Amino acid sequence: MKIKNVIQFDGGAVPNPGAHAIGVIIIENGIVIKEISRKLNGIGTNNEAEYSAFIEGLKQAIDLGWTDILVQGGRSEEHTSELQSPNTI
């Protein structure tokens, strides 16, 4: 079965720790339907930014009602997820 819903995410900090930001791309049926890019408040690490981007992607998936999702992280993580409940996060 081909997954039609894809979340791509990345996050980073400069320096590490330092100012940090996230990027998230939401793809449905091969078409980008949303792009998110924003600075996060305060000082944080690369890992905190990565997790924040991942969580933002999952929130978007829940808002869209997605249950089968291919998740691709900035460090080449790739996971196929099935959301059981919107209360998972």
C-alpha positions in Angstrom: 0.0 0.0 0.0 1.4 3.4 -1.0 1.2 6.1 1.7 -0.4 9.2 0.2 0.2 11.5 3.2 3.7 12.7 3.9 5.2 14.9 6.6 8.7 16.2 6.0 10.3 18.1 8.9 13.6 19.6 10.0 14.8 21.9 12.8 18.1 23.5 13.8 19.9 25.9 16.1 22.7 28.3 15.5 24.9 28.1 17.5 23.9 24.9 19.2 22.3 25.8 21.6 21.1 29.1 20.2 18.4 30.7 18.1 16.3 27.8 16.8 13.7 27.3 14.1 11.6 24.6 12.4 10.5 23.7 8.9 7.6 21.4 8.0 6.2 20.4 4.6 2.8 18.7 4.4 2.3 16.6 1.2 -0.9 14.9 0.1 -1.1 12.7 -3.0 2.3 14.0 -4.1 1.3 17.7 -3.9 2.6 20.1 -1.3 -0.4 21.5 0.5 1.3 23.4 3.3 4.7 24.7 4.2 5.6 26.0 7.7 8.8 27.8 8.5 9.2 29.7 11.8 11.6 30.7 14.5 11.0 29.4 17.9 11.1 31.5 21.1 14.1 31.6 23.3 17.3 29.6 23.0 17.2 25.9 22.2 19.2 23.0 20.8 19.1 21.2 17.4 17.4 18.3 19.1 14.7 20.5 20.6 14.1 22.1 17.2 13.8 18.7 15.5 11.3 17.5 18.1 9.3 20.7 17.8 9.1 20.3 14.0 8.0 16.7 14.3 5.3 17.6 16.8 4.1 20.5 14.5 3.9 18.0 11.6 1.8 15.6 13.7 -0.5 18.4 14.8 -1.1 19.3 11.2 -1.8 15.6 10.4 -4.4 15.5 13.1 -6.0 18.7 11.9 -6.3 17.1 8.4 -7.8 13.9 9.8 -4.9 11.8 8.6 -4.3 8.3 10.1 -1.7 6.8 7.7 1.4 8.9 7.4 4.9 8.7 6.1 7.2 10.9 8.3 10.6 12.0 7.0 12.9 13.9 9.3 15.8 16.2 8.5 18.3 13.6 9.5 16.9 11.0 7.1 14.7 9.4 9.8 11.8 7.8 8.1 8.8 6.3 9.9 5.4 5.1 8.8 2.9 6.0 11.4 -0.7 5.2 12.1 -2.4 7.6 14.4 -4.8 5.7 16.7 -6.3 8.8 18.3 -6.0 12.6 18.1 -5.1 12.4 21.8 -1.9 10.6 21.0 0.2 13.8 21.3 
